[in-house]
Each structure stands twice: as structure tokens, then as C-alpha cells.
Amino acid sequence: MTLAATALVVMSVLWPASALPPELEQALPRLPADAQARLRDNGQRWDGWNEDQRRDFGRRTAQWGELSDAQRGERRERYQAWQALSADERAQLQAAAARYAALPPEQQRALREQFDALDRSERRGWLLGPALGADYPGLQPLLAQLPQAQHAALLSALRALTPAQRKDLAVLVQRTAPQDRERLRGDLLAVPAARRGAWLQEALTR
């Protein structure tokens, strides 16, 4: 996957990062403390907006109301994915998006066609960020049907690996029978972070 394709992904996630769905405002009391804090920050940001910015927000809110349930679900997923990225990953994606925006229209169209031609699963994989997005095709079997209880821990473990280690893990995933991949996930998470590189090498030589 090229950097430009990554830029296409970030362009699709930047919108939800800058505007919350209106119903989240109504659900504030039921949200975790960190989510409430983010929403309150958005409220303070509103106070600092000029009339043009408020009209733009109102227009986007109206557009949100016109979306189907499926489209809203996709927007929520993108928003949550953006929130899960580190500050460094967000900066990388914003820089990539800026480079994409500076390209001539015909190059933008060609790159969008390239991105649209990808498998839907691979496109969604880029929501995990630039590092995991690049390695997603090889790691996808490990992430498939991932129990919610393991989701955050596994993504954290994968992000902590070096690119070379993620490639080694992808090889190991492909060698592992589908019925044994749940055990592989458990083994990976059970190994202390400092030993995962050595564990991968040992597993590959068995």
C-alpha cells in the first residue's frame, strides 16, 4: 500500500475526528469519564468558534441526520478508530493527507481508484493506522473474529512490535491452522512485551 493510499484513508477519518455525532451529546451522562471530557472540550471549542464555523458545524450536523443507519455506523467506526491512534500516527496521517491534497486532480483520481480497487477488508484495515494498516493483510487472520475483551490488548501488542517483528508474526499466522489461531493470539498476549521478539524467532524455528 502506498503512502498516497494511506492519505485517502485519513481523509475518510478526519471528518468524524472533527465533529461528533449529535446523539453523543445527548448520551454524555452515560459515557466513560474520558469520553465526557472530550465532549466537554468540544463544547468549549464551540464557544470559541465564529459564526462561519458554527454554520459549517450546523451544516455537517444536518448532513449527519440525513445518513442511513449503516452510514452512521461507518462514521462512528471511523471516529473511534481515529481516537485510538497515537498522536504520532495522527500527525503522520495528516501529513500524508496534506501531500495528497497537493497533488493534481488527475493523480488524486488515479490514487482513489487504486484505493477503491482494494479488498474491503484491506481498506478497513487502514483504519488501524499507518503501521498496522501496512501490515494488515498478513495479520488479518489473527484479527478475524477477535473477542472484544482482547481487542485493545492485541492492538497494543501489535503496535509495540517492530515492523520486522510484525512481518515475522504474519509468517507465523499464515503457518498456523485456522483452528489454532485463537491459541496463537493467547500465546502472543501471554508473553511479556520485552520477550516477544525472541518468542517469535523461537516459534518460527519450530
C-alpha positions in Angstrom: 0.0 0.0 0.0 1.4 3.4 -1.0 1.6 6.5 1.2 -1.0 8.1 -1.1 -3.5 5.4 -0.4 -2.9 6.0 3.3 -3.7 9.6 2.7 -7.0 8.5 1.2 -7.8 6.7 4.4 -7.0 9.6 6.7 -9.2 11.8 4.6 -12.1 9.5 5.3 -11.4 9.5 9.1 -10.6 13.2 9.6 -14.3 14.3 9.3 -15.5 12.3 12.3 -12.5 13.4 14.2 -13.5 17.0 14.0 -17.3 16.6 14.7 -19.2 14.3 17.0 -22.5 12.7 16.0 -25.3 14.8 17.7 -26.7 11.9 19.7 -23.4 11.5 21.5 -24.1 14.9 23.1 -27.3 13.5 24.5 -25.6 10.4 25.8 -23.0 12.3 27.7 -24.1 11.2 31.2 -23.8 7.5 30.2 -20.3 7.8 28.7 -17.0 7.0 30.4 -15.2 9.9 32.1 -12.6 10.3 29.3 -15.3 10.4 26.7 -17.3 13.0 28.7 -14.1 15.1 28.9 -13.6 15.1 25.2 -17.2 16.1 24.6 -16.9 19.0 27.1 -13.7 20.1 25.2 -15.8 20.1 22.0 -18.3 22.3 23.8 -15.6 24.8 24.8 -14.4 24.8 21.2 -17.9 25.7 20.1 -17.7 28.8 22.4 -14.6 29.9 20.6 -16.0 29.5 17.0 -17.1 32.3 14.9 -20.4 32.4 13.0 -19.0 30.8 9.9 -17.6 27.9 11.8 -20.8 27.4 13.7 -22.8 27.4 10.4 -20.4 24.8 9.0 -20.9 22.7 12.0 -24.7 23.1 11.7 -24.5 22.0 8.1 -22.5 18.9 8.9 -25.0 18.1 11.7 -27.8 18.3 9.2 -25.9 16.0 6.8 -25.4 13.6 9.7 -29.2 13.5 10.2 -29.7 12.5 6.5 -27.4 9.5 6.7 -28.7 5.9 6.9 -28.1 3.8 10.0 -25.3 1.9 8.1 -23.6 5.1 7.1 -23.8 6.4 10.7 -22.3 3.1 11.8 -19.3 3.6 9.4 -18.8 7.2 10.6 -18.8 6.0 14.3 -16.3 3.3 13.5 -14.0 5.8 11.8 -14.3 8.2 14.7 -13.4 5.5 17.2 -10.5 4.4 15.0 -9.2 7.9 14.9 -9.5 8.3 18.6 -7.5 5.1 19.1 -4.5 6.4 17.1 -1.4 7.8 18.8 -0.5 11.5 18.4 2.4 10.4 16.2 0.1 8.3 13.9 -2.3 11.2 13.6 0.5 13.5 12.6 1.7 11.0 10.0 -1.7 10.7 8.5 -2.4 14.4 8.5 1.0 15.0 6.7 0.0 12.3 4.2 -3.4 13.8 3.6 -1.7 17.2 3.0 0.6 15.7 0.4 -2.4 14.0 -1.3 -4.3 17.3 -1.3 -1.4 19.0 -3.1 -1.5 16.5 -6.0 -3.1 17.4 -9.3 -6.7 16.2 -9.6 -5.9 13.5 -12.2 -3.3 12.0 -9.8 -5.8 12.1 -7.0 -8.4 10.3 -9.1 -5.9 7.6 -10.1 -4.9 7.0 -6.5 -8.5 7.0 -5.3 -9.2 4.3 -8.0 -6.3 2.4 -6.7 -7.6 2.6 -3.2 -11.2 1.7 -4.2 -9.9 -1.4 -6.0 -8.5 -2.8 -2.8 -10.4 -5.6 -1.0 -13.0 -4.1 1.5 -11.2 -5.8 4.4 -7.9 -4.3 3.4 -9.4 -0.8 3.2 -10.9 -1.2 6.7 -7.5 -2.4 7.9 -6.1 1.0 7.2 -8.4 2.4 10.0 -5.9 0.8 12.4 -3.3 3.5 11.4 -0.3 3.7 9.2 1.8 1.0 10.9 -0.9 -1.7 11.3 -2.6 -0.7 8.1 0.5 -1.5 6.1 0.8 -4.9 7.8 -2.9 -5.7 7.9 -3.1 -8.2 5.0 -0.7 -10.5 6.7 -2.2 -10.0 10.2 -5.9 -10.1 9.3 -6.4 -13.8 10.1 -5.2 -13.1 13.6 -7.6 -10.2 14.0 -10.6 -12.0 12.5 -13.3 -12.8 15.0 -11.3 -11.2 17.7 -13.1 -11.3 21.1 -13.9 -7.8 22.3 -12.1 -8.5 25.5 -8.8 -9.0 23.6 -9.2 -6.2 21.1 -7.4 -3.4 22.9 -4.7 -5.7 24.3 -3.9 -7.2 20.9 -3.8 -3.9 19.0 -1.5 -2.6 21.7 0.8 -5.6 21.4 0.9 -5.4 17.6 1.7 -1.7 17.7 4.6 -2.3 20.1 6.2 -4.8 17.7 8.8 -3.5 15.2 7.9 -3.7 11.5 10.2 -6.7 11.1 8.6 -8.4 14.1 5.1 -7.9 12.6 6.3 -9.4 9.3 7.6 -12.4 11.3 4.3 -12.7 13.1 2.5 -12.5 9.7 4.5 -15.5 8.5 3.7 -17.4 11.7 0.0 -16.5 11.3 0.0 -18.0 7.8 1.7 -21.1 9.0 -0.9 -21.6 11.8 -4.0 -23.6 11.1 -7.3 -21.5 11.4 -8.4 -23.6 14.4 -5.2 -22.8 16.2 -5.1 -19.0 15.7 -7.0 -18.3 18.9 -4.3 -20.2 20.8 -1.6 -18.2 18.9 -3.3 -14.9 20.0 -3.4 -16.1 23.6 0.3 -17.1 23.5 1.3 -13.7 22.0 -0.5 -11.8 24.7 0.8 -14.0 27.4 4.5 -13.3 26.5 6.0 -10.2 28.2 6.5 -7.4 25.7 10.2 -7.5 26.1 10.4 -11.1 25.1 8.0 -11.1 22.1 10.8 -10.7 19.6 12.6 -13.8 20.9 9.3 -15.7 21.2 8.6 -15.0 17.6 12.0 -16.3 16.5 11.6 -19.4 18.6 8.1 -20.1 17.2 9.3 -19.6 13.6 12.1 -22.2 14.0 9.9 -24.9 15.5 
